[in-house]
Every structure is written in C-alpha cells, then in structure tokens.
C-alpha cells in the first residue's frame, strides 16, 4: 500500500469524527506542538497527540525517570528507571515505536526565562505538562508575547483543572490567577498525593482541546 493509503487507514476513525474530517487531519499532521514537562500530564498529552498524528512534537523536561513516576506517568517502565533515562528521551523512544510517521524532538532542559521563547517560537500550540506555577507563568507570558494558543492543566490528589488560552480571544492565565500561589498554599503531588486517573482525565481534556485548535475547530 502507498503511504497515503496507510495513513488514511491509520487515522480513519479520527477523520470520521465531526469537526475533524480529512481537512482537519491534514492540519493536525502539519502541526507543530511543544509539550512543556513530561511527567504525569505530559506523558498522557504526548501519547494522545502522537497517536493522533500531530506532525511534530517537541518534548521538554529536565528530569530522569524514577520509580515513583511509574504509578501515573504512562510512557515509562522499569527499564527506564534502571537506565536512569531522561524523561523526554524515554518518552520519545516509546512514541517513535507508536508512530514512525511523525517527528519527535526530545529536549533535556530546564524551562526558564533564557529558553522559553526559543522553545515556543516555531510551534502552533503550547501544552502545559508542568507541575509548578512559576513555569506556567513563563509559558503564559511567552504565549501572549508570541500570539500562540496554549492549554493550562494541573492535577493534585483527586482534583484537577484545565484552561484553554488563545491570546487576543480569551483571558490569559494572569487574568484569572494574578499571582503565583505562595509557598505551601497549594498542595503538590509530594505533599497531597495524586491519583493516576485524575491526571489522565485532565490531560485528556487538554489533548481534546489541542486537537480542536490544531484542526481549526
């Protein structure tokens, strides 16, 4: 079979969804996305988007896979822990086996003021897979500056929230949360714990919003 035939069959169930169609799938396949953070949220996001056929995924994370990650971070396994594998690299390895027709760029780095614009300037959409508000405000400010849509997400314990931000059309993160929470004001996965299903639900909402944006809907 030709490559076009293979890809048409691969995404056939997705293209039948109202609002996607062949035209929407073509847009998704040409899209470029950066996922900031490859932990609990980020692995679910990367998994959904790779399987959906997003043409270019940049996955950025500074951390290495630890055994405590395996409870909820769906792209990692025990061999990654033993190998002390960087999360972004481990995720890219798994996803290349899932979809060899897309480009995946793993970056092992802190996200900070020195690189946020460079990481985001050549993509169509920014996804929040981080676990702290300081980085989220960096993402927000970069997205507003560059005019790029982004999707915020967070989950702790059994609760989570997500917000889709399109500069010039919707409020941004600073419009809703004017300042970052102070130390101890918001629980973390280390202090409050987290259930894997709660993370998966939030990240799935984020991924659905991403596909709507990328498909032009």
Order of alpha helices (4+ residues) and beta strands (2+ residues): alpha-alpha-alpha-beta-alpha-beta-alpha-alpha-beta-alpha-beta-alpha-beta-beta-alpha-alpha-alpha
